[in-house]
């Protein structure tokens, strides 16, 4: 198919850029299959001689454009897929994109609200920040004679077309990977691309980010030390998001924080405890809590911005998280192992005792140690090794949670190098467990279970009727056989032959392209 050839050529160009920037230097030859080992050696022949060791992947993805930047930011949350070293490189990846012209931004706003910008905002300033999908402007609105400053996020014109093409390339590559590699199937690259596609689709509809802001505002309205900007729904559309302007101090501006007399160790504890509270209590958390997205307002409250990446946890995952954290806090590694099996994350043919032993190897080195004594890279490496050793399939929602916890711990450590994340987490975890797994929680679960059982019982007649129909159809198939017409058989044969021809052609294109690259170096 022409589409396969197009995807292959575009991916070959991306591979060339990655090779030139020295990205394949991350590969560990000892764990690489023989065929891939040869490909890596060939790729390293075209590596730039002056390619610096640090930031190789970040530079390459920046050269490849906004979709690859977004992919890199997403993969920074998946060290189980790219490895700890590469994930650390990607953590520093930022949207290094020039702002689009002021006139285009104003045209987007005028189209979105079907009136000139001057009728939407009292004033509309130049962009103050630009990223791959949107940029932010400072503006003013007037209500009942009172002027207020707002932040206006405007979607880039025609950004969807570029993302659709690149995401199509990613899906093509993911399908080929799963077709040839059992390890790739365990890591689920197709699911990763689908998750990225959904994330990008949500980011490109700014009404959905506004909805995330609104939901978190409701969840946290009674929290004394956390809030989010208010959404101006009258000035929000698919392509425009208007929200309260935040005048607080960004957590990445340590000089201003110290000058304002902020208690930095207390601020670190607030970051960790608020994140855990959102994840456990609400099942909805900000999954990109780096210091640039967090502020301290005049009242000393944390204020979060940029809700493009959000995480959700169901009750099952929240119970899993709470019991895992409590198990590490109390050093009950047997219970930690049992929770994995109860949740179905570890196949039943494995030994609970052996898994508990592996968990102990992770927990004991960090017990009763302050944050500055804990190697988070080593801890993460051990967790990923255990994941593979016990055939645990990748759980994207838990990996995103785990990665966010590492980022949050890093932010808190920056304010208090002696902070013990386990002691800090203890009261939040115990509060959730007491509320949800104690007597009151058990009663509520029983009531909810009774309601679920009632709904199932009320649906039994319809289920029985559908079951009889399916059994009758199955009986007819087993009696008469499943018959395909000659035309159907011929069409299947032609489609399979056509697919094989194009796959062969795609492989030849990659080979010829690679040979041409090598020839050009001589």
Secondary structure, 3 states (H helix, E strand, C coil): CHHHHHHHHHHHHHHHHHHHCCHHHHCCHHHCCHHHHHHHHHHHHCCCCCCCCCCHHHHHHHHHCHHHHHHHHHHCCCHHHHCHHHHHHHHCCCCCCCCCCHHHHHHHHHHHHCCCHHHHCCEEEEEEEECCCEEEEEEEEEECCEEEEEEEEEECCCHHHHHHHHHHHHHHHHHHHHHHCHHHHHHCHHHHHHHHHHHHHHHCCHHHHHHHHHHHHHHCCCCCCEEECCECHHHCCCCEEEEECCCCEECCCHHHHHHCCCCHHHHHHHHHHHHHHHHHHHCEEECCCCHHHEEECCCCCEEECCCCCEEECCHHHHHHHHHHHHHHHHCCHHHHHHHHHHCCCCCCCCCHHHHHHHHHHHHHHHCCCCHHHCCHHHHHHHHHHHHHHCCCCCCHHHHHHHHHHHHHHHHHHHHCCCCCHHHHHHHHHHHHHHHHCCHHHHHHHHHHHHHHHHHHHHCHHHHHHHHHHHHHHHHHHHHHCCCCCHHHHHHHHHHHHHHHHHHHHHHHHHHHHHHHHHHHCC
